[in-house]
């Protein structure tokens, strides 16, 4: 039994006790992390440097790339360092930072994906009002609301989590500090406050999901009214990357938090968490840039300017 006031560090879950496998995990995570840094960095650079991409859709995409970078940088660097150094330790302050930052980035991303669905709805269903409804001030306000919602939600959960006395142990059954795992270490039975916060977070996530579904219901109705099949395909192709990103985000998060306890196991929980926290930030840039000619042209222009300056 340990008292929360005496805890100065936590012990994270390791992927393996075998040194060779630890180094393999480090190499794999390093590759994923570098891919996420490169992909999201390219999107941020392209949108920031090319004036043709200074539109609402690409402004929100830039914000998504920043959130993805924050999300993956919260968990992977520490996990990689621990694998490389063959240790499990994370400081109390480091654990608290992960507890605060991960819900912040995930909640903000959920809200931002909702805003991006609204952007696609206005662009396709109300194109004549696009400039009015999505002016620069409106876009900045919606982006700020997404970031602010994430911060407030994360702050409430973090304050509540660390207000509970911890006396079970300091070993966390996850490769990063996660609120449900920290709550398992609590010696208090007063989960009512956390239950209330979870209800609020659940309502926020469900509200975002419903809004996205309703937006795409209207988008599908509008697209089906377009007489030519080529016109339908061209219009819907602007929504496809966002739809794929939303599907990936929703499916991995739902499976992570709503999977039946009967199929739960340490290995499966670890795999699902990696799928939920690590994979989307690395894959999202690829999804958005694969068929986006504007992004490709912007990147090509930046590379050409860089080569000219070097010569």
C-alpha positions as CSV (number, residue, x, y, z in Angstrom):
1,X,0.0,0.0,0.0
2,X,1.3,3.4,-1.0
3,X,0.0,6.9,-0.3
4,X,-0.6,9.3,-3.2
5,X,1.5,11.9,-1.4
6,X,4.5,9.6,-1.4
7,X,4.3,8.6,-5.1
8,X,7.0,10.3,-7.2
9,X,6.9,8.1,-10.2
10,X,4.7,5.4,-12.0
11,X,5.7,2.2,-13.7
12,X,4.3,1.8,-17.2
13,X,3.5,-1.5,-19.0
14,X,6.3,-2.8,-21.1
15,X,5.7,-4.4,-24.5
16,X,8.1,-7.2,-23.8
17,X,10.7,-8.3,-21.3
18,X,13.0,-9.5,-24.0
19,X,15.7,-7.0,-25.0
20,X,15.6,-7.8,-28.7
21,X,11.8,-7.3,-28.8
22,X,12.1,-4.1,-26.9
23,X,14.5,-2.8,-29.6
24,X,12.1,-4.0,-32.3
25,X,9.3,-2.1,-30.7
26,X,11.5,1.0,-30.5
27,X,12.3,0.7,-34.2
28,X,8.7,0.2,-35.2
29,X,7.5,3.1,-33.1
30,X,10.3,5.3,-34.4
31,X,9.3,4.6,-37.9
32,X,5.6,5.4,-37.2
33,X,6.5,8.6,-35.3
34,X,8.8,9.8,-38.1
35,X,6.1,9.1,-40.6
36,X,3.6,11.1,-38.5
37,X,6.0,14.0,-38.1
38,X,6.8,14.0,-41.8
39,X,3.2,13.7,-43.0
40,X,1.7,16.2,-40.7
41,X,4.6,18.6,-41.1
42,X,4.2,18.5,-44.9
43,X,0.5,19.4,-44.5
44,X,1.2,22.3,-42.1
45,X,4.0,23.6,-44.3
46,X,2.0,23.4,-47.5
47,X,-1.1,25.1,-46.1
48,X,0.9,27.8,-44.3
49,X,3.2,28.6,-47.3
50,X,0.8,28.4,-50.3
51,X,-1.8,31.2,-50.5
52,X,-4.0,29.0,-52.7
53,X,-4.6,26.7,-49.7
54,X,-5.8,29.6,-47.5
55,X,-9.4,28.4,-47.5
56,X,-11.6,27.1,-44.7
57,X,-11.1,23.4,-45.6
58,X,-7.3,23.6,-45.5
59,X,-7.3,25.8,-42.4
60,X,-9.2,23.1,-40.6
61,X,-6.9,20.5,-42.1
62,X,-3.9,22.4,-40.7
63,X,-5.5,22.3,-37.2
64,X,-6.1,18.6,-37.6
65,X,-2.4,18.1,-38.4
66,X,-1.4,20.0,-35.3
67,X,-3.7,18.0,-33.1
68,X,-2.4,14.7,-34.6
69,X,1.2,15.8,-33.9
70,X,0.3,16.7,-30.3
71,X,-1.6,13.4,-29.8
72,X,1.2,11.1,-31.0
73,X,3.9,13.2,-29.3
74,X,2.2,12.8,-26.0
75,X,2.6,9.0,-25.8
76,X,5.2,7.7,-28.3
77,X,8.4,9.5,-27.3
78,X,8.3,8.3,-23.7
79,X,7.3,4.7,-24.8
80,X,10.3,4.7,-27.2
81,X,12.7,6.1,-24.6
82,X,11.6,3.4,-22.1
83,X,12.0,0.6,-24.7
84,X,15.5,1.9,-25.6
85,X,16.6,2.3,-22.0
86,X,14.9,-0.9,-20.8
87,X,12.9,0.8,-18.1
88,X,9.3,1.3,-17.1
89,X,9.5,4.6,-15.1
90,X,7.6,7.8,-15.8
91,X,7.7,10.7,-13.3
92,X,4.6,11.9,-11.5
93,X,4.8,15.2,-13.5
94,X,5.2,13.3,-16.8
95,X,2.2,11.1,-16.0
96,X,0.1,14.1,-15.1
97,X,1.1,15.7,-18.4
98,X,0.0,12.7,-20.4
99,X,-3.3,12.5,-18.4
100,X,-3.9,16.2,-19.3
101,X,-2.7,16.3,-22.9
102,X,-4.1,13.1,-24.4
103,X,-7.8,13.8,-23.6
104,X,-7.2,17.4,-24.7
105,X,-6.0,16.5,-28.2
106,X,-8.5,13.7,-28.6
107,X,-11.5,15.8,-27.5
108,X,-10.3,18.7,-29.6
109,X,-9.9,16.4,-32.7
110,X,-13.4,15.0,-32.2
111,X,-14.8,18.6,-32.2
112,X,-12.7,19.6,-35.1
113,X,-13.8,16.7,-37.2
114,X,-17.4,17.9,-36.5
115,X,-16.5,21.4,-37.7
116,X,-14.9,19.9,-40.8
117,X,-18.2,18.0,-41.5
118,X,-20.0,21.3,-41.3
119,X,-17.5,22.8,-43.7
120,X,-18.3,20.1,-46.3
121,X,-22.0,20.4,-45.7
122,X,-22.0,24.2,-46.4
123,X,-19.6,23.7,-49.4
124,X,-21.9,21.1,-51.1
125,X,-25.4,21.9,-49.8
126,X,-25.2,25.7,-49.5
127,X,-22.4,26.8,-51.8
128,X,-23.8,30.3,-52.4
129,X,-23.5,31.0,-48.6
130,X,-20.1,29.4,-48.2
131,X,-18.2,32.7,-48.0
132,X,-20.7,34.2,-45.6
133,X,-21.0,31.2,-43.2
134,X,-17.3,30.3,-43.3
135,X,-15.5,33.6,-43.3
136,X,-12.1,33.9,-41.6
137,X,-13.6,35.1,-38.3
138,X,-16.1,32.2,-38.2
139,X,-13.4,29.6,-39.0
140,X,-11.1,31.0,-36.3
141,X,-14.0,30.9,-33.8
142,X,-14.9,27.3,-34.6
143,X,-11.3,26.2,-34.4
144,X,-10.8,28.0,-31.1
145,X,-14.0,26.4,-29.8
146,X,-12.7,22.9,-30.7
147,X,-9.4,23.5,-29.0
148,X,-11.1,25.2,-26.0
149,X,-13.6,22.3,-25.6
150,X,-10.7,19.8,-25.5
151,X,-8.8,21.8,-22.9
152,X,-11.7,22.3,-20.6
153,X,-12.7,18.6,-20.8
154,X,-9.1,17.5,-20.2
155,X,-8.6,19.9,-17.3
156,X,-11.7,18.7,-15.5
157,X,-10.8,15.0,-15.9
158,X,-7.2,15.6,-14.8
159,X,-8.1,17.6,-11.7
160,X,-10.6,15.0,-10.7
161,X,-8.3,12.0,-11.3
162,X,-5.4,13.4,-9.2
163,X,-7.8,14.6,-6.4
164,X,-8.5,11.0,-5.6
165,X,-6.0,9.3,-3.2
166,X,-3.9,6.6,-4.7
167,X,-3.0,3.7,-2.5
168,X,-3.2,0.5,-4.6
169,X,0.3,0.7,-6.2
170,X,2.1,2.8,-8.8
171,X,2.1,0.3,-11.6
172,X,0.0,1.4,-14.6
173,X,-1.4,-1.4,-16.9
174,X,-0.8,0.7,-20.1
175,X,2.3,1.9,-22.0
176,X,1.3,5.5,-21.1
177,X,-0.7,7.2,-18.3
178,X,-4.4,6.9,-19.0
179,X,-7.2,8.1,-16.8
180,X,-9.0,4.7,-16.4
181,X,-5.7,3.0,-15.4
182,X,-4.9,5.7,-12.8
183,X,-8.4,5.4,-11.4
184,X,-7.8,1.7,-10.8
185,X,-5.0,2.7,-8.4
186,X,-7.3,4.8,-6.3
187,X,-8.3,3.6,-2.8
188,X,-11.4,5.8,-2.9
189,X,-14.8,4.5,-3.8
190,X,-16.1,7.9,-4.8
191,X,-16.3,7.5,-8.5
192,X,-19.5,9.6,-8.8
193,X,-17.6,12.7,-9.9
194,X,-15.7,10.8,-12.6
195,X,-18.9,9.1,-13.7
196,X,-20.5,12.5,-14.1
197,X,-17.5,13.8,-16.1
198,X,-17.7,10.6,-18.3
199,X,-21.3,11.3,-18.9
200,X,-20.5,14.8,-20.0
201,X,-17.7,13.6,-22.3
202,X,-19.9,10.9,-23.7
203,X,-22.7,13.4,-24.5
204,X,-20.1,15.6,-26.2
205,X,-18.8,12.7,-28.3
206,X,-22.3,11.5,-29.1
207,X,-23.4,15.0,-30.1
208,X,-20.4,15.3,-32.4
209,X,-21.2,11.9,-33.9
210,X,-24.9,12.7,-34.5
211,X,-24.0,16.1,-36.1
212,X,-21.5,14.4,-38.5
213,X,-24.1,11.7,-39.5
214,X,-26.8,14.3,-40.1
215,X,-24.4,16.5,-42.1
216,X,-23.5,13.6,-44.3
217,X,-27.1,12.6,-44.7
218,X,-27.8,16.0,-46.2
219,X,-24.6,15.8,-48.3
220,X,-25.6,12.4,-49.8
221,X,-29.1,13.8,-50.6
222,X,-27.6,16.7,-52.4
223,X,-25.0,14.7,-54.3
224,X,-27.7,12.2,-55.5
225,X,-29.6,15.1,-57.0
226,X,-26.7,16.0,-59.3
227,X,-27.7,14.7,-62.8
228,X,-24.3,13.5,-64.1
229,X,-22.5,10.6,-62.5
230,X,-19.2,12.4,-63.1
231,X,-20.5,15.4,-61.2
232,X,-21.6,13.2,-58.3
233,X,-18.2,11.5,-58.1
234,X,-16.3,14.8,-58.3
235,X,-18.4,16.4,-55.6
236,X,-18.3,13.4,-53.2
237,X,-14.5,13.0,-53.7
238,X,-14.0,16.2,-51.7
239,X,-15.7,14.5,-48.7
240,X,-14.1,11.1,-49.0
241,X,-10.8,11.8,-47.1
242,X,-12.8,13.4,-44.2
243,X,-15.2,10.5,-44.2
244,X,-12.4,7.9,-44.0
245,X,-10.6,9.8,-41.2
246,X,-13.9,10.1,-39.2
247,X,-14.6,6.3,-39.7
248,X,-11.0,5.5,-38.5
249,X,-11.4,7.7,-35.5
250,X,-14.8,6.5,-34.5
251,X,-14.2,2.8,-35.1
252,X,-10.9,2.6,-33.2
253,X,-12.2,4.7,-30.3
254,X,-15.4,2.8,-30.0
255,X,-13.7,-0.6,-30.1
256,X,-11.2,0.7,-27.5
257,X,-13.7,1.9,-25.0
258,X,-16.8,-0.2,-25.7
259,X,-15.4,-3.7,-26.3
260,X,-17.0,-6.4,-24.1
261,X,-15.0,-7.3,-21.0
262,X,-15.3,-11.0,-22.0
263,X,-12.8,-10.5,-24.9
264,X,-10.5,-8.2,-22.9
265,X,-6.9,-9.3,-22.3
266,X,-3.7,-7.4,-21.7
267,X,-2.3,-8.1,-25.2
268,X,-5.6,-7.1,-26.9
269,X,-6.0,-4.0,-24.8
270,X,-2.4,-3.0,-25.7
271,X,-3.0,-3.6,-29.5
272,X,-6.3,-1.7,-29.5
273,X,-4.8,1.2,-27.7
274,X,-1.9,1.4,-30.2
275,X,-4.5,1.2,-33.0
276,X,-6.5,4.1,-31.3
277,X,-3.7,6.4,-30.2
278,X,-0.8,5.8,-32.6
279,X,-2.2,4.8,-36.0
280,X,-4.6,7.6,-36.9
281,X,-2.1,10.5,-36.4
282,X,0.3,8.7,-38.8
283,X,-2.3,7.6,-41.3
284,X,-4.4,10.8,-41.5
285,X,-1.9,12.8,-43.6
286,X,-1.7,10.0,-46.1
287,X,-5.5,9.8,-46.4
288,X,-5.8,13.5,-47.0
289,X,-2.9,13.9,-49.4
290,X,-3.3,10.7,-51.6
291,X,-5.8,12.2,-54.0
292,X,-5.5,15.9,-53.2
293,X,-4.0,17.6,-56.2
294,X,-3.9,21.0,-54.5
295,X,-1.7,19.7,-51.7
296,X,0.6,17.9,-54.2
297,X,1.0,21.0,-56.3
298,X,1.7,23.1,-53.2
299,X,4.3,20.6,-52.0
300,X,5.9,20.5,-55.5
301,X,6.1,24.3,-55.5
302,X,7.7,24.4,-52.1
303,X,10.3,21.8,-53.1
304,X,11.1,23.7,-56.4
305,X,11.6,27.0,-54.4
306,X,13.8,25.2,-51.9
307,X,16.0,23.7,-54.7
308,X,16.3,27.1,-56.4
309,X,17.4,28.7,-53.2
310,X,20.0,26.0,-52.6
311,X,21.5,26.6,-56.0
